[in-house]
Amino acid sequence: MKKILSILCSMLFLITGSLVLAQNITIEDAVETALHNNDKIKQYEARLKQKKYEYDKSLGNFLPAVDFSWRYTHLNNKLEIDLNPIREAIIQLQSGNQVEFANIYNMLQNQTPLPDAQKAALFAQFQTGLNQLIPPFVETLKKQDYKTAGFSGIQPIFLGG
């Protein structure tokens, strides 16, 4: 019986002690504690912050976008086109034509064609003359090193809606 009485006394003491502590908290403190510790309220506050950030981010769609790019390219060799075989063919044909014109002119003047040795000498003479007159047909299309840069700006005018 002593045990039961001691248990009842301790329960009575605990109940009255908690009532005394409950009386020390004001209603404003209780509401404030509930607001700061409520998980649902924290969840909705986080969602509100997220929506504000999304709104600020969407305003960036109306601002202009500026882009700058720069490139440097190095090739192993210059990019060239060499048409010297065509130049040599033109010189050969033109030299042959000049020799034949000289031969025809000589036949009209003297009634005799030019000998082969004289044709070969004229051919060599015309060939060296044309070789000096016609420049080489080598053209550089791209240099070995080249740089490019670009600058662009885009202003959205209409984004729908």
Rosetta blueprint (number, residue, H / E / L):
1 M L
2 K H
3 K H
4 I H
5 L H
6 S H
7 I H
8 L H
9 C H
10 S H
11 M H
12 L H
13 F H
14 L H
15 I H
16 T H
17 G H
18 S H
19 L H
20 V H
21 L H
22 A H
23 Q H
24 N H
25 I L
26 T L
27 I H
28 E H
29 D H
30 A H
31 V H
32 E H
33 T H
34 A H
35 L H
36 H H
37 N H
38 N L
39 D H
40 K H
41 I H
42 K H
43 Q H
44 Y H
45 E H
46 A H
47 R H
48 L H
49 K H
50 Q H
51 K H
52 K H
53 Y H
54 E H
55 Y H
56 D H
57 K H
58 S H
59 L H
60 G H
61 N H
62 F H
63 L L
64 P L
65 A E
66 V E
67 D E
68 F E
69 S E
70 W E
71 R E
72 Y E
73 T E
74 H E
75 L L
76 N L
77 N L
78 K L
79 L E
80 E E
81 I E
82 D E
83 L L
84 N H
85 P H
86 I H
87 R H
88 E H
89 A H
90 I H
91 I H
92 Q H
93 L H
94 Q H
95 S H
96 G H
97 N H
98 Q H
99 V H
100 E H
101 F H
102 A H
103 N H
104 I H
105 Y H
106 N H
107 M H
108 L H
109 Q H
110 N H
111 Q L
112 T L
113 P L
114 L L
115 P L
116 D H
117 A H
118 Q H
119 K H
120 A H
121 A H
122 L H
123 F H
124 A H
125 Q H
126 F H
127 Q H
128 T H
129 G H
130 L H
131 N H
132 Q H
133 L H
134 I L
135 P L
136 P L
137 F L
138 V E
139 E E
140 T E
141 L E
142 K E
143 K L
144 Q L
145 D E
146 Y E
147 K E
148 T E
149 A E
150 G E
151 F E
152 S E
153 G E
154 I E
155 Q L
156 P L
157 I L
158 F L
159 L L
160 G L
161 G L
